[in-house]
Amino acid sequence: MLTQAAPMSGMTIEEAELVVDAMRPVHVLADTLLFEEGDSEDTDYMALVLEGQVRAETRTGMPGEEVVISIIGPGSLIGEMGVIDGEPRSASCTALTDIKLGVLSREALMKLLEEHPAAASRLVLALSKGLAERLRESNRRLRMLSQVTRALQAELDAVHSVNRRLLHASES
């Protein structure tokens, strides 16, 4: 199971065990906010979801309105961007169910890099691959939204044209 989790794909069982040994187990109750979008404190860790489900969501810009980015289950990571760059959280994550996590701090990752560079480099490569996949998916969604926006703009332009003609006809 260890080497089938996306972050540990490509690792030997021994390497995956080294990574797991560097993690701290955490149990979280359902409906617990794990971290909030924009949080700049406690960005120095990531977590492997071992059991349960987590909802990742982002703000839309409208007060109180959020969009679900994804539902994250066992074998997936949360918070990996923070452990890499230390920047504020890019999304909010909430436990949908009781969850079990393996938490890896930046400090533990750095120690892993020093003491077990092969295992750590495979982990970092898997993290990079996962982030690249998400970026590609975001680009695909952006293209789709751009097409929808163009279609809606064309519809709106047509409605404005009809309204102008009707207004002009009523004034005549």
C-alpha positions, -999 to 999 in steps of 0.1 A, spaced: 0 0 0 28 24 8 44 24 -26 10 27 -43 3 61 -27 10 88 -53 37 106 -33 56 74 -29 52 59 -64 86 49 -78 100 42 -43 112 9 -30 94 -4 1 125 5 22 124 41 9 87 45 15 92 32 50 119 58 56 95 85 45 67 71 67 91 69 97 98 107 92 60 114 95 40 121 126 6 103 129 -23 126 135 -60 118 140 -85 145 131 -122 146 138 -148 153 110 -156 190 103 -122 202 116 -106 230 96 -70 217 89 -58 250 75 -74 281 59 -66 298 26 -43 327 33 -29 312 65 8 323 67 16 305 99 21 267 101 29 264 64 59 242 71 42 208 68 23 186 45 2 156 52 -5 123 35 -42 113 39 -42 77 52 -79 73 60 -110 95 54 -117 124 32 -107 160 31 -124 189 12 -102 214 -5 -118 247 -14 -109 282 -24 -126 316 -21 -142 331 -52 -138 367 -42 -174 371 -31 -178 373 7 -186 339 21 -186 321 -12 -162 293 -18 -157 267 -45 -148 231 -38 -115 223 -57 -115 186 -49 -123 159 -24 -91 143 -13 -89 107 -1 -63 81 11 -30 82 -7 -32 119 -15 -13 149 -1 -25 182 13 -3 212 21 27 202 -1 31 237 -16 35 251 19 63 226 28 81 235 -4 79 273 -4 66 284 30 41 307 14 5 312 27 -19 284 21 -35 285 -13 -67 267 -3 -87 257 28 -88 221 38 -115 206 61 -119 170 73 -152 157 58 -149 125 79 -127 115 108 -92 112 91 -58 98 98 -28 117 85 9 112 82 23 147 88 58 155 74 73 188 85 98 208 64 124 201 91 118 163 88 120 166 50 153 184 53 166 158 77 154 131 52 173 148 24 205 148 45 203 113 58 185 94 30 190 115 -2 177 88 -26 144 83 -8 140 121 -3 148 129 -39 122 104 -51 96 120 -27 105 155 -40 102 142 -76 68 127 -68 57 160 -52 69 179 -83 50 155 -106 18 159 -86 21 197 -87 27 196 -124 -4 174 -130 -25 199 -110 -11 228 -129 -19 210 -162 -55 204 -150 -58 241 -139 -46 251 -174 -72 228 -190 -99 243 -168 -88 278 -176 -90 271 -213 -125 257 -209 -136 288 -188 -121 311 -214 -142 294 -241 -173 296 -220 -166 333 -213 -162 340 -251 -195 322 -258 -213 341 -231 -198 374 -243 -211 367 -278 -245 360 -264 -244 392 -244 -233 412 -274 -263 398 -294 -287 407 -266 -273 442 -265 -276 445 -303 -313 434 -301 -320 458 -272 -304 487 -291 -325 479 -322 -357 477 -301 -349 510 -283 -342 526 -317 -374 513 -332 -395 525 -302 -380 560 -305 -389 562 -342 
